[in-house]
Amino acid sequence: MKAGGKLSIIIALLIFSLIVLFHEFGHFLLAKKNGITVVEFSLGMGPRLLSFDKGGTKYSWKLLPFGGSCMMLGEDEGTMEPGAFAAASVWARISVIAAGPVFNFILAFIGAFIIICFVGVDKPVIGTVNAGTPAAEAGLQAGDEIVKINDKNIHIFKDISTYNQFHQGQTMKIVYKRNGEKNTVSVTPEKNDSGYYLIGITSSNYVKTNVFETAAYSAYNVKYWINLTIDSLKQLVTGRIGVDQLSGPVGIVSAVDTTYKESKSGGALLIFLNLLQMTILLSANLGVMNLLPLPALDGGRLVFLIVEVIRGKRVPPEKEGYVHLAGMALLLCLMVFVMYYDIRRIFF
């Protein structure tokens, strides 16, 4: 394996580790806050390399450099002894489970804040309008700020291109600001030589913002990645994209390798910012995926907790365990399937 490939694997593992550690840290903090005993908090999987005990919790670094865990007392057994997960109130348990995905969104927000501090904000302001395009014919001009397309509010320029991507060829009712006044036009994208429907605009330059605007636009960026993940899942469910187009760990390592190689000529800062952008994408993606109401995921566990709120009593732990075990088996099968297509795309 080439040195560049090895470095990309190391970088990918570091990104995975950061994202998973932050996710598990969310579970950890809320468990501690609610008086639930955390038996072990670990980074990695498999045999322990290093560990120490503090405050009744074992902190471990394990051999396999991916994944991590926050093991709580009696988490799956349903034991009601003091400090056990099941002994906490249902709302405390909901907060603990939800904290993992929420912390993924927090990590994405921090990453977006850092990037905006360096490069500024891509506000939805038109930089250029290509002559003879639908945008030009509709009267859009450089300097116009697009605030809404159909029923979707627009906050950053990427919102425009992504909306067009998921609504190829559909007429857009565009609300824009010019000289402080709002105007509305209808624009129907036209297909270019590559088969994509475009309206013919480009973005303006990135602009610097104050700390409050930076925080707001960081939230808009996280919202963008969350919406992108949800829209992609919708296309997967409706069959507009196939399962074979999903990407897993192998595909992500390949993407990290490509990002690293394409960024090298720009220096260390560009490498850092581009890899941080990938971390934002992956962290927001993991947050959304974990909230899906599927067995073995945080979302699946939240479903059982919501059922408990409605019923007023807990679903028997052994029955919940069987459901999560079956869900884990299906997820592992999906991972193998995705990995197969990742390898196939890279080497064939």
MIPADO-123453 format. One record per residue: residue number from 1; residue in three letters; x, y, z of N, C-alpha, C in turn. Coordinates in steps of 0.02 Angstrom, whole numbers, plus 50000, padded with zeros to 5 digits. Example, Ala and Ser with C-alpha at 12.3 -4.5 7.8 and 13.67 -1.06 7.14 Angstrom:
2
k r n.X n.Y n.Z ca.X ca.Y ca.Z c.X c.Y c.Z
1 Ala 50660 49716 50390 50615 49775 50390 50660 49835 50390
2 Ser 50642 49888 50354 50684 49947 50357 50645 50002 50394
This chain:
348
k r n.X n.Y n.Z ca.X ca.Y ca.Z c.X c.Y c.Z
1 Met 50042 49940 50000 50000 50000 50000 50044 50062 50000
2 Lys 50026 50112 49959 50065 50173 49955 50058 50213 50020
3 Ala 50110 50256 50032 50111 50295 50094 50049 50340 50098
4 Gly 50028 50369 50040 49970 50413 50039 49907 50375 50060
5 Gly 49901 50312 50037 49844 50272 50055 49842 50257 50129
6 Lys 49901 50242 50158 49905 50228 50230 49885 50291 50270
7 Leu 49909 50349 50247 49893 50411 50282 49819 50425 50279
8 Ser 49788 50411 50222 49716 50423 50215 49677 50378 50262
9 Ile 49700 50315 50270 49666 50270 50317 49672 50296 50388
10 Ile 49732 50321 50406 49742 50348 50473 49697 50408 50485
11 Ile 49694 50453 50434 49652 50513 50440 49578 50493 50448
12 Ala 49556 50445 50406 49487 50422 50409 49471 50393 50478
13 Leu 49517 50354 50506 49507 50325 50572 49503 50379 50626
14 Leu 49545 50431 50618 49542 50486 50666 49475 50522 50663
15 Ile 49450 50532 50601 49385 50565 50593 49330 50522 50622
16 Phe 49331 50457 50606 49281 50411 50635 49283 50412 50711
17 Ser 49344 50409 50738 49352 50407 50810 49325 50470 50843
18 Leu 49339 50528 50813 49314 50591 50841 49238 50593 50841
19 Ile 49208 50572 50785 49135 50574 50779 49103 50526 50829
20 Val 49129 50465 50833 49100 50415 50878 49111 50435 50951
21 Leu 49171 50461 50966 49186 50481 51035 49139 50537 51057
22 Phe 49126 50585 51013 49080 50639 51030 49009 50613 51040
23 His 48989 50566 50998 48923 50534 51004 48916 50500 51072
24 Glu 48965 50459 51089 48962 50422 51152 48969 50469 51212
25 Phe 49006 50524 51201 49014 50574 51255 48947 50605 51273
26 Gly 48904 50613 51223 48836 50638 51236 48798 50591 51281
27 His 48799 50526 51265 48767 50477 51309 48797 50480 51379
28 Phe 48864 50485 51382 48900 50485 51445 48879 50543 51490
29 Leu 48879 50604 51461 48864 50663 51502 48793 50662 51529
30 Leu 48746 50643 51487 48676 50641 51510 48664 50584 51560
31 Ala 48700 50529 51551 48694 50474 51600 48720 50498 51668
32 Lys 48777 50530 51669 48805 50555 51732 48759 50606 51763
33 Lys 48731 50650 51722 48687 50703 51747 48625 50674 51779
34 Asn 48601 50618 51753 48540 50587 51779 48553 50532 51830
35 Gly 48615 50529 51856 48630 50482 51909 48635 50409 51887
36 Ile 48645 50398 51823 48652 50330 51796 48725 50311 51798
37 Thr 48741 50253 51823 48810 50230 51827 48836 50210 51759
38 Val 48891 50241 51739 48925 50222 51676 48980 50173 51695
39 Val 48971 50111 51676 49019 50058 51693 49084 50069 51656
40 Glu 49079 50084 51591 49140 50093 51551 49127 50142 51494
41 Phe 49175 50186 51484 49174 50232 51427 49237 50217 51387
42 Ser 49228 50197 51324 49286 50174 51287 49289 50202 51216
43 Leu 49350 50209 51192 49363 50226 51123 49393 50165 51090
44 Gly 49362 50143 51035 49386 50082 51001 49347 50021 51024
45 Met 49363 49965 50993 49329 49903 51008 49381 49848 51021
46 Gly 49358 49793 51050 49403 49736 51061 49440 49739 51127
47 Pro 49498 49706 51132 49537 49704 51194 49561 49773 51216
48 Arg 49565 49784 51281 49589 49848 51307 49665 49854 51299
49 Leu 49686 49914 51278 49758 49929 51277 49777 49966 51340
50 Leu 49737 50016 51357 49748 50056 51417 49681 50068 51450
51 Ser 49681 50074 51517 49619 50091 51552 49636 50116 51621
52 Phe 49590 50156 51648 49596 50179 51717 49526 50190 51744
53 Asp 49519 50186 51810 49455 50195 51844 49452 50262 51878
54 Lys 49395 50296 51870 49384 50360 51904 49310 50371 51913
55 Gly 49290 50386 51974 49220 50401 51988 49173 50344 51973
56 Gly 49197 50282 51981 49155 50224 51968 49149 50204 51895
57 Thr 49188 50237 51851 49186 50222 51780 49255 50201 51756
58 Lys 49257 50149 51715 49320 50128 51684 49326 50164 51617
59 Tyr 49381 50200 51607 49394 50234 51544 49446 50193 51506
60 Ser 49428 50173 51444 49470 50125 51407 49486 50149 51337
61 Trp 49545 50129 51316 49567 50136 51246 49578 50065 51221
62 Lys 49540 50046 51169 49541 49976 51147 49578 49967 51081
63 Leu 49592 49905 51064 49637 49888 51010 49612 49911 50941
64 Leu 49551 49894 50924 49526 49908 50857 49506 49982 50852
65 Pro 49538 50020 50808 49530 50093 50807 49468 50118 50772
66 Phe 49411 50090 50789 49348 50116 50763 49293 50101 50813
67 Gly 49242 50143 50812 49188 50133 50859 49205 50157 50929
68 Gly 49162 50141 50975 49170 50161 51044 49106 50142 51081
69 Ser 49105 50153 51146 49045 50134 51183 49040 50172 51249
70 Cys 48978 50178 51272 48963 50205 51339 48918 50153 51371
71 Met 48948 50108 51410 48911 50053 51441 48883 50075 51508
72 Met 48817 50072 51513 48783 50093 51575 48759 50033 51615
73 Leu 48756 50040 51679 48736 49986 51723 48666 49961 51706
74 Gly 48661 49895 51693 48596 49864 51681 48561 49891 51619
75 Glu 48599 49914 51571 48568 49947 51512 48521 49902 51474
76 Asp 48539 49838 51466 48498 49792 51427 48461 49741 51470
77 Glu 48480 49735 51533 48449 49684 51575 48385 49706 51609
78 Gly 48375 49771 51615 48314 49796 51648 48318 49794 51723
79 Thr 48378 49785 51751 48385 49783 51824 48366 49851 51854
80 Met 48337 49850 51913 48313 49911 51945 48355 49933 52004
81 Glu 48416 49907 52010 48459 49926 52066 48479 50000 52059
82 Pro 48497 50033 52114 48515 50104 52112 48571 50117 52061
83 Gly 48562 50168 52021 48612 50185 51970 48603 50150 51904
84 Ala 48557 50103 51901 48545 50066 51839 48507 50109 51789
85 Phe 48518 50096 51725 48485 50133 51671 48409 50128 51678
86 Ala 48384 50068 51689 48311 50057 51692 48280 50090 51753
87 Ala 48320 50102 51806 48293 50132 51867 48281 50207 51859
88 Ala 48311 50237 51808 48300 50309 51797 48231 50320 51767
89 Ser 48206 50381 51773 48140 50397 51745 48143 50390 51669
90 Val 48084 50380 51638 48083 50370 51566 48108 50431 51529
91 Trp 48095 50492 51556 48119 50552 51523 48194 50559 51529
92 Ala 48222 50535 51585 48295 50535 51593 48326 50489 51541
93 Arg 48295 50430 51532 48322 50382 51483 48316 50409 51412
94 Ile 48261 50443 51398 48253 50473 51331 48308 50524 51319
95 Ser 48323 50565 51369 48375 50616 51361 48443 50584 51350
96 Val 48457 50529 51384 48521 50495 51377 48529 50467 51306
97 Ile 48477 50434 51281 48481 50404 51215 48484 50457 51160
98 Ala 48444 50510 51167 48443 50563 51117 48507 50603 51116
99 Ala 48544 50603 51172 48604 50646 51177 48657 50626 51126
100 Gly 48663 50563 51108 48714 50542 51060 48706 50578 50993
101 Pro 48648 50570 50959 48638 50606 50896 48641 50681 50904
102 Val 48614 50708 50959 48617 50781 50970 48689 50805 50973
103 Phe 48732 50767 51005 48803 50786 51009 48837 50781 50940
104 Asn 48813 50737 50897 48839 50736 50828 48823 50802 50793
105 Phe 48762 50828 50804 48744 50892 50775 48785 50949 50806
106 Ile 48800 50944 50871 48841 50994 50904 48911 50994 50874
107 Leu 48939 50934 50863 49006 50929 50833 49005 50960 50763
108 Ala 48953 50947 50724 48947 50976 50658 48944 51052 50663
109 Phe 48908 51078 50712 48903 51150 50722 48971 51180 50737
110 Ile 49008 51148 50781 49075 51173 50799 49120 51174 50737
111 Gly 49118 51120 50698 49158 51118 50637 49139 51173 50588
112 Ala 49073 51184 50579 49050 51237 50534 49072 51306 50559
113 Phe 49069 51316 50623 49090 51380 50653 49163 51394 50637
114 Ile 49205 51343 50645 49277 51351 50632 49288 51368 50558
115 Ile 49256 51332 50513 49265 51344 50442 49243 51415 50423
116 Ile 49186 51437 50448 49160 51503 50432 49207 51557 50458
117 Cys 49237 51546 50516 49286 51594 50543 49344 51603 50495
118 Phe 49364 51550 50461 49420 51553 50414 49399 51580 50345
119 Val 49344 51555 50318 49329 51571 50247 49268 51615 50237
120 Gly 49227 51625 50288 49168 51666 50280 49106 51625 50262
121 Val 49053 51660 50241 48988 51630 50229 48970 51634 50155
122 Asp 48942 51580 50128 48918 51580 50059 48844 51600 50058
123 Lys 48832 51665 50069 48763 51689 50070 48730 51676 50002
124 Pro 48663 51669 50002 48628 51653 49939 48621 51714 49894
125 Val 48677 51746 49880 48678 51806 49838 48707 51787 49769
126 Ile 48673 51807 49717 48695 51791 49649 48757 51830 49631
127 Gly 48809 51794 49608 48871 51826 49586 48867 51845 49513
128 Thr 48847 51797 49471 48840 51809 49400 48778 51774 49374
129 Val 48748 51802 49321 48693 51771 49286 48715 51761 49214
130 Asn 48717 51699 49192 48740 51684 49124 48688 51705 49073
131 Ala 48711 51738 49021 48667 51763 48969 48629 51707 48935
132 Gly 48565 51719 48920 48525 51671 48883 48499 51613 48924
133 Thr 48511 51613 48989 48488 51559 49033 48419 51576 49062
134 Pro 48385 51527 49091 48320 51541 49122 48322 51597 49174
135 Ala 48376 51600 49213 48382 51653 49264 48384 51721 49232
136 Ala 48423 51728 49177 48429 51792 49142 48362 51812 49112
137 Glu 48328 51764 49082 48263 51778 49050 48210 51798 49102
138 Ala 48218 51773 49164 48170 51790 49217 48186 51858 49248
139 Gly 48244 51887 49230 48262 51953 49255 48304 51953 49318
140 Leu 48329 51896 49339 48373 51894 49397 48439 51928 49380
141 Gln 48469 51961 49430 48531 51999 49419 48582 51983 49473
142 Ala 48645 51998 49456 48699 51991 49506 48683 52037 49565
143 Gly 48692 52011 49625 48678 52049 49685 48610 52033 49715
144 Asp 48566 52000 49678 48502 51979 49706 48513 51926 49759
145 Glu 48477 51931 49814 48482 51881 49868 48420 51837 49867
146 Ile 48429 51772 49853 48373 51726 49851 48355 51704 49922
147 Val 48291 51714 49940 48270 51699 50008 48222 51639 50012
148 Lys 48192 51621 49955 48145 51565 49956 48136 51536 49887
149 Ile 48132 51470 49883 48116 51435 49821 48057 51390 49835
150 Asn 48001 51403 49802 47938 51368 49816 47924 51373 49891
151 Asp 47921 51317 49927 47905 51320 49998 47966 51314 50042
152 Lys 48026 51318 50013 48088 51308 50052 48123 51374 50063
153 Asn 48137 51389 50127 48176 51449 50144 48249 51437 50126
154 Ile 48282 51487 50099 48351 51482 50078 48395 51525 50123
155 His 48448 51494 50151 48493 51530 50196 48564 51535 50170
156 Ile 48587 51483 50134 48654 51482 50106 48649 51461 50033
157 Phe 48701 51477 49994 48696 51465 49922 48689 51391 49906
158 Lys 48718 51348 49948 48712 51276 49936 48640 51252 49938
159 Asp 48597 51289 49975 48526 51271 49977 48496 51274 49907
160 Ile 48519 51323 49867 48491 51332 49799 48510 51274 49755
161 Ser 48575 51258 49752 48598 51204 49708 48570 51137 49729
162 Thr 48564 51125 49795 48538 51061 49818 48463 51055 49804
163 Tyr 48426 51110 49812 48355 51107 49795 48346 51090 49722
164 Asn 48386 51121 49679 48382 51107 49607 48402 51035 49592
165 Gln 48451 51009 49630 48474 50940 49620 48418 50889 49634
166 Phe 48378 50902 49686 48326 50855 49706 48259 50870 49672
167 His 48256 50923 49632 48195 50940 49596 48211 50956 49524
168 Gln 48250 50912 49493 48274 50924 49425 48216 50937 49376
169 Gly 48222 50993 49340 48174 51009 49288 48110 51042 49312
170 Gln 48100 51047 49378 48038 51075 49403 48041 51152 49405
171 Thr 47986 51183 49389 47981 51256 49390 47989 51282 49462
172 Met 48029 51334 49470 48042 51362 49536 48009 51431 49543
173 Lys 47972 51440 49596 47947 51506 49613 47998 51536 49661
174 Ile 48038 51583 49635 48094 51610 49672 48077 51679 49701
175 Val 48085 51684 49767 48077 51749 49801 48147 51775 49815
176 Tyr 48161 51837 49793 48227 51866 49802 48222 51938 49825
177 Lys 48277 51962 49856 48280 52031 49878 48326 52071 49832
178 Arg 48303 52131 49813 48344 52177 49774 48332 52247 49803
179 Asn 48387 52277 49826 48382 52343 49857 48332 52344 49915
180 Gly 48331 52289 49952 48289 52285 50011 48217 52266 49998
181 Glu 48197 52261 49935 48128 52243 49918 48124 52171 49892
182 Lys 48070 52137 49911 48060 52068 49889 48023 52066 49822
183 Asn 48046 52021 49779 48015 52011 49714 48007 51936 49703
184 Thr 47962 51917 49659 47950 51846 49645 47951 51834 49569
185 Val 47986 51781 49549 47987 51761 49478 47980 51685 49474
186 Ser 47958 51660 49417 47956 51588 49405 48011 51571 49355
187 Val 48050 51520 49372 48106 51499 49330 48102 51424 49318
188 Thr 48106 51403 49256 48107 51332 49239 48177 51313 49215
189 Pro 48213 51271 49252 48281 51252 49232 48283 51219 49163
190 Glu 48339 51227 49128 48349 51197 49063 48406 51146 49067
191 Lys 48399 51091 49029 48449 51038 49030 48511 51060 48990
192 Asn 48570 51049 49020 48632 51065 48985 48658 51003 48949
193 Asp 48717 51009 48919 48746 50954 48880 48761 50892 48922
194 Ser 48770 50903 48988 48785 50846 49033 48722 50813 49060
195 Gly 48663 50840 49042 48601 50809 49065 48574 50837 49129
196 Tyr 48605 50891 49156 48582 50922 49217 48539 50982 49202
197 Tyr 48487 50992 49242 48443 51051 49235 48471 51107 49278
198 Leu 48485 51164 49245 48515 51221 49280 48477 51285 49263
199 Ile 48482 51335 49308 48448 51400 49293 48498 51453 49271
200 Gly 48564 51441 49281 48614 51486 49253 48640 51539 49299
201 Ile 48649 51525 49363 48678 51574 49409 48738 51544 49446
202 Thr 48782 51587 49469 48838 51566 49511 48836 51608 49575
203 Ser 48872 51585 49625 48871 51620 49689 48919 51679 49689
204 Ser 48907 51724 49736 48954 51779 49746 49010 51756 49791
205 Asn 49056 51800 49807 49113 51782 49850 49090 51769 49922
206 Tyr 49128 51728 49958 49115 51718 50029 49127 51783 50066
207 Val 49086 51796 50116 49092 51858 50155 49104 51842 50228
208 Lys 49142 51885 50261 49155 51877 50333 49095 51902 50373
209 Thr 49084 51872 50431 49027 51890 50473 49049 51900 50545
210 Asn 49008 51934 50585 49024 51941 50656 49008 51876 50692
211 Val 49023 51873 50755 49017 51810 50792 48945 51785 50795
212 Phe 48897 51831 50800 48827 51810 50804 48803 51783 50736
213 Glu 48822 51816 50682 48804 51791 50616 48840 51725 50601
214 Thr 48902 51720 50624 48939 51658 50614 48903 51600 50648
215 Ala 48879 51611 50709 48841 51559 50744 48778 51541 50707
216 Ala 48742 51592 50682 48680 51579 50645 48693 51540 50582
217 Tyr 48744 51560 50544 48759 51526 50481 48790 51457 50493
218 Ser 48821 51447 50550 48844 51379 50568 48785 51333 50576
219 Ala 48732 51359 50610 48671 51320 50618 48639 51306 50550
220 Tyr 48639 51356 50505 48611 51345 50439 48649 51291 50401
221 Asn 48716 51289 50410 48756 51238 50377 48740 51168 50403
222 Val 48731 51162 50469 48713 51097 50498 48644 51077 50472
223 Lys 48598 51125 50470 48531 51111 50444 48535 51087 50371
224 Tyr 48580 51117 50333 48589 51098 50263 48608 51024 50257
225 Trp 48658 51003 50297 48681 50933 50293 48628 50885 50319
226 Ile 48591 50906 50370 48536 50863 50395 48483 50854 50341
227 Asn 48463 50910 50309 48413 50906 50256 48437 50865 50197
228 Leu 48502 50872 50181 48530 50834 50125 48526 50759 50140
229 Thr 48542 50740 50201 48538 50669 50221 48466 50644 50217
230 Ile 48419 50684 50243 48348 50664 50242 48323 50658 50170
231 Asp 48340 50706 50127 48318 50704 50058 48347 50644 50021
232 Ser 48410 50627 50037 48441 50568 50006 48406 50504 50028
233 Leu 48387 50501 50092 48351 50443 50118 48283 50436 50084
234 Lys 48250 50493 50073 48186 50492 50038 48194 50463 49968
235 Gln 48247 50483 49934 48259 50457 49866 48275 50383 49868
236 Leu 48308 50361 49922 48323 50290 49929 48259 50250 49939
237 Val 48214 50276 49982 48151 50241 49997 48106 50239 49935
238 Thr 48105 50294 49897 48062 50297 49837 48093 50263 49777
239 Gly 48155 50239 49783 48186 50203 49728 48220 50246 49676
240 Arg 48225 50312 49689 48258 50356 49641 48333 50346 49641
241 Ile 48359 50321 49698 48429 50298 49700 48429 50228 49730
242 Gly 48477 50188 49711 48480 50119 49734 48524 50110 49795
243 Val 48514 50055 49830 48555 50039 49889 48628 50033 49869
244 Asp 48640 50012 49806 48709 50004 49782 48746 50071 49776
245 Gln 48710 50127 49783 48742 50192 49780 48760 50219 49849
246 Leu 48743 50181 49901 48764 50200 49969 48839 50191 49976
247 Ser 48867 50227 50024 48939 50221 50037 48951 50204 50110
248 Gly 48998 50159 50122 49015 50138 50189 49086 50157 50206
249 Pro 49117 50124 50256 49184 50142 50277 49236 50141 50222
250 Val 49233 50091 50177 49282 50088 50123 49275 50148 50076
251 Gly 49212 50164 50060 49200 50221 50017 49220 50287 50049
252 Ile 49210 50292 50115 49229 50353 50151 49305 50361 50152
253 Val 49341 50306 50163 49414 50309 50161 49437 50332 50092
254 Ser 49405 50307 50039 49421 50328 49971 49408 50403 49962
255 Ala 49352 50427 49990 49335 50498 49985 49385 50541 50023
256 Val 49407 50517 50082 49458 50552 50121 49523 50556 50082
257 Asp 49541 50500 50049 49602 50498 50009 49599 50549 49952
258 Thr 49542 50551 49918 49533 50599 49863 49536 50671 49889
259 Thr 49502 50685 49944 49502 50752 49973 49572 50773 49993
260 Tyr 49609 50727 50024 49677 50743 50045 49722 50759 49986
261 Lys 49718 50717 49934 49761 50727 49876 49745 50792 49839
262 Glu 49680 50807 49833 49660 50868 49798 49675 50931 49838
263 Ser 49684 50924 49904 49696 50982 49947 49770 50995 49959
264 Lys 49813 50946 49944 49884 50952 49961 49917 51013 49931
265 Ser 49899 51029 49869 49932 51086 49836 49915 51152 49870
266 Gly 49861 51155 49908 49841 51216 49942 49870 51225 50011
267 Gly 49907 51175 50034 49939 51180 50099 49899 51150 50156
268 Ala 49929 51151 50216 49901 51118 50274 49832 51146 50294
269 Leu 49823 51212 50288 49759 51242 50308 49703 51217 50264
270 Leu 49714 51214 50199 49662 51190 50153 49646 51117 50167
271 Ile 49697 51077 50180 49685 51006 50197 49641 51002 50259
272 Phe 49659 51040 50310 49622 51039 50373 49549 51059 50363
273 Leu 49538 51114 50326 49470 51139 50316 49427 51090 50275
274 Asn 49456 51060 50223 49418 51013 50183 49402 50949 50221
275 Leu 49449 50926 50261 49436 50866 50301 49387 50882 50358
276 Leu 49389 50943 50383 49341 50964 50434 49271 50967 50403
277 Gln 49267 50989 50339 49203 50990 50305 49175 50919 50298
278 Met 49219 50872 50284 49197 50802 50279 49174 50776 50348
279 Thr 49208 50798 50401 49188 50779 50469 49118 50805 50484
280 Ile 49103 50866 50463 49036 50895 50474 48984 50852 50439
281 Leu 48997 50837 50376 48950 50796 50337 48937 50729 50371
282 Leu 48991 50694 50391 48984 50628 50421 48951 50631 50489
283 Ser 48967 50682 50528 48938 50687 50595 48863 50702 50591
284 Ala 48843 50748 50546 48772 50763 50537 48736 50701 50510
285 Asn 48769 50666 50463 48740 50605 50435 48729 50553 50488
286 Leu 48780 50543 50531 48773 50493 50585 48718 50512 50633
287 Gly 48711 50577 50648 48658 50599 50692 48589 50582 50665
288 Val 48579 50596 50600 48515 50581 50569 48503 50506 50567
289 Met 48552 50469 50544 48544 50396 50537 48529 50363 50604
290 Asn 48560 50388 50658 48548 50359 50724 48479 50375 50751
291 Leu 48447 50426 50724 48380 50443 50747 48326 50407 50708
292 Leu 48345 50369 50657 48295 50330 50620 48264 50279 50667
293 Pro 48198 50269 50663 48164 50223 50709 48175 50150 50691
294 Leu 48238 50130 50689 48257 50061 50670 48287 50025 50729
295 Pro 48273 49961 50738 48302 49923 50793 48378 49928 50793
296 Ala 48407 49929 50853 48479 49931 50864 48508 50001 50859
297 Leu 48470 50049 50830 48492 50118 50828 48461 50157 50886
298 Asp 48489 50216 50899 48461 50258 50953 48388 50274 50939
299 Gly 48371 50285 50876 48302 50299 50859 48256 50241 50876
300 Gly 48279 50180 50865 48240 50121 50883 48229 50116 50957
301 Arg 48280 50133 50996 48273 50131 51068 48226 50186 51092
302 Leu 48228 50243 51058 48182 50297 51076 48109 50277 51063
303 Val 48098 50237 51011 48030 50213 50996 48003 50174 51056
304 Phe 48044 50128 51083 48023 50089 51141 48010 50133 51202
305 Leu 48050 50186 51210 48040 50231 51267 47977 50272 51259
306 Ile 47962 50292 51197 47900 50329 51184 47839 50284 51196
307 Val 47845 50220 51175 47792 50172 51188 47782 50165 51264
308 Glu 47837 50166 51301 47833 50162 51374 47796 50222 51403
309 Val 47809 50281 51376 47773 50342 51399 47698 50334 51386
310 Ile 47681 50309 51327 47610 50302 51309 47576 50248 51350
311 Arg 47610 50190 51359 47580 50134 51395 47581 50143 51471
312 Gly 47631 50182 51494 47639 50190 51566 47680 50135 51598
313 Lys 47706 50089 51558 47750 50037 51584 47798 50015 51529
314 Arg 47854 49986 51552 47907 49970 51505 47892 49907 51466
315 Val 47914 49906 51402 47912 49844 51363 47961 49796 51395
316 Pro 47943 49732 51404 47989 49684 51435 48058 49686 51402
317 Pro 48111 49694 51442 48179 49701 51415 48199 49645 51368
318 Glu 48178 49583 51383 48198 49527 51340 48167 49533 51270
319 Lys 48105 49556 51267 48073 49565 51201 48105 49622 51162
320 Glu 48121 49677 51197 48156 49732 51164 48224 49709 51140
321 Gly 48257 49669 51180 48323 49644 51162 48321 49601 51098
322 Tyr 48269 49559 51091 48263 49518 51031 48255 49562 50969
323 Val 48216 49615 50975 48204 49660 50919 48270 49694 50899
324 His 48307 49719 50948 48370 49753 50933 48421 49704 50905
325 Leu 48421 49642 50929 48467 49592 50903 48453 49577 50829
326 Ala 48389 49571 50812 48370 49559 50743 48390 49620 50700
327 Gly 48379 49679 50727 48397 49740 50691 48472 49744 50679
328 Met 48511 49725 50729 48584 49725 50722 48607 49678 50667
329 Ala 48575 49620 50664 48593 49570 50613 48579 49599 50543
330 Leu 48521 49632 50535 48504 49662 50471 48552 49718 50453
331 Leu 48572 49759 50502 48619 49813 50490 48687 49787 50468
332 Leu 48708 49732 50499 48772 49702 50480 48769 49676 50408
333 Cys 48713 49647 50390 48705 49623 50321 48708 49682 50272
334 Leu 48675 49737 50291 48676 49797 50249 48747 49824 50242
335 Met 48785 49823 50297 48854 49847 50296 48897 49806 50249
336 Val 48887 49740 50250 48924 49696 50205 48906 49711 50132
337 Phe 48842 49722 50119 48818 49738 50052 48848 49804 50028
338 Val 48847 49855 50071 48874 49920 50052 48949 49916 50041
339 Met 48984 49878 50084 49056 49871 50077 49074 49837 50011
340 Tyr 49034 49788 49991 49046 49754 49927 49044 49803 49870
341 Tyr 48993 49847 49869 48987 49895 49815 49040 49949 49819
342 Asp 49062 49967 49881 49117 50014 49889 49180 49988 49854
343 Ile 49196 49924 49870 49257 49893 49842 49250 49887 49767
344 Arg 49191 49869 49745 49179 49861 49673 49189 49927 49635
345 Arg 49164 49982 49664 49172 50048 49632 49245 50069 49629
346 Ile 49284 50052 49681 49353 50075 49684 49399 50034 49639
347 Phe 49389 49968 49638 49438 49925 49604 49414 49897 49536
348 Phe 49350 49905 49520 49326 49875 49457 49293 49928 49413
